[in-house]
Amino acid sequence: RGPYMILFMIIPQNPSETPLRYTIPAVYQGDKITEKNVQIISWNEVDYINSEGVNISINNISLLKEAVFDAARNDALCCDINQQFLSEYKIDIFSIYKDPENKYNKIITNVFASWPHPIIGNVLVSTGIRPQTEDVQYVKNWESFPEKYMTVQTKKCIKYLIDNETKAGLSKLTKSGRDQVRVCKDMTELARAVMGEISTYATKKLEKIYALELCSSVRLLKAQRQLIRQVIFTKFYNVNLNKETKLEKPVTMKELFMAQWEYLKKPPLGVTEYIAFFSHNWLH
C-alpha cells in the first residue's frame, strides 16, 4: 500500500482572517463542503476536543494518534471493526495502541509512519515522476498548490514537517510508495480509515504469500504458456503465414516468433513482450 499525507478540509469562515489553528470536530455537521468553498489544511495545524472536553493541539504524531483513537473509541463503526479484528485474530487494537511495548503495536506505528508524511503527499504531480529531494518535493507538491485551496500559512506548516521530522515524530523515509493524499472533514472519518487499514494488516500479508505461491505455480506457468501459444497461433493462421513461409506448421513458439518476424517484419507481439517471453524461456 502507498503512503498518504493527512489533510483536513474546512469551509473558511472569514477569508480576510487566517487563524493560527483550526478546530476539527469528531463528527462534522456543518454545510456541505464542495470545490467552491473548500480550504485544505495540514494535520499539524489542527486542534481537536476529545470526548472528555480536553483540547488536543496536534503538532506531532503522538498527539495525532491520541486524537484519532479518541474518535475511534467513540464511533460505532470503529468499535465494530475492532471487535471483528479481536474475534478473528485475538488482538484488541485499542489495547495495543495504549501499550507501546506490545509486539503488535508496530502495526499502528507503520500506518502513522507513512500516512502523515508530507514528502510523499504528491498532490499536483501524482501522474509524474516523484521528486527525489526534500526541497524539490516541497516546491513541486506544496508551494505551488493553488492558494485558492491552501493558504500560505498551511504551506508553512507543511514545510515545518519536512524540515523538522524528528520534532513532529516523523521517521525518515527509507522507501517510496504510491502517492496518495487522504483529506478528511472530521476526526472520525480519519479514525475509520486508520482502523480499516490496521484491520487489514494480516490479510495483506497473506495476500503477498498467496501471490508468491501463485507466481511459482507450475500449473499457472503451464496455463500461461497455453494461452500465449493459442493467441500467437491464432494470429499466425489469420495472416496465412503458413502459406508464405517454408514452415508448414511451427513446432515451437520460438519458431513461430521467428517466422512471423521474417514475414511481418516485426514480432507478433511487441518487442518488450517478445524479449520477456524469450528471455524467460517461455517460448520453447
Buried (B, 14 or more C-beta within 10 A) or exposed (E): BEBBBBBBBBBBEEEEEEEEBBEBBBEBEEEEBEEEEBBBBBBBBBBBBBEEEEEBBBBBBEBBBBBBBBBBBBBEEBBEBBEEBBEEEEBBBBEBBEEEEBEBBEBBBBBBBBBBBBBBBBBBBEEEEBBEEBEEBBEBBBBEBEEEEBBEBBBEBBBBBBEBBEEBBBBEBEEEBEBBBBBBBBBBBBBBBBBEBBBBBBEEEEEEEEEEEEEEEEEEEEEEBEEBBEEBBEBBEEEEBBEEBEBEEBEEBBBBBBBBEEBEEEBBBEEEEBEEBBEEEBBE
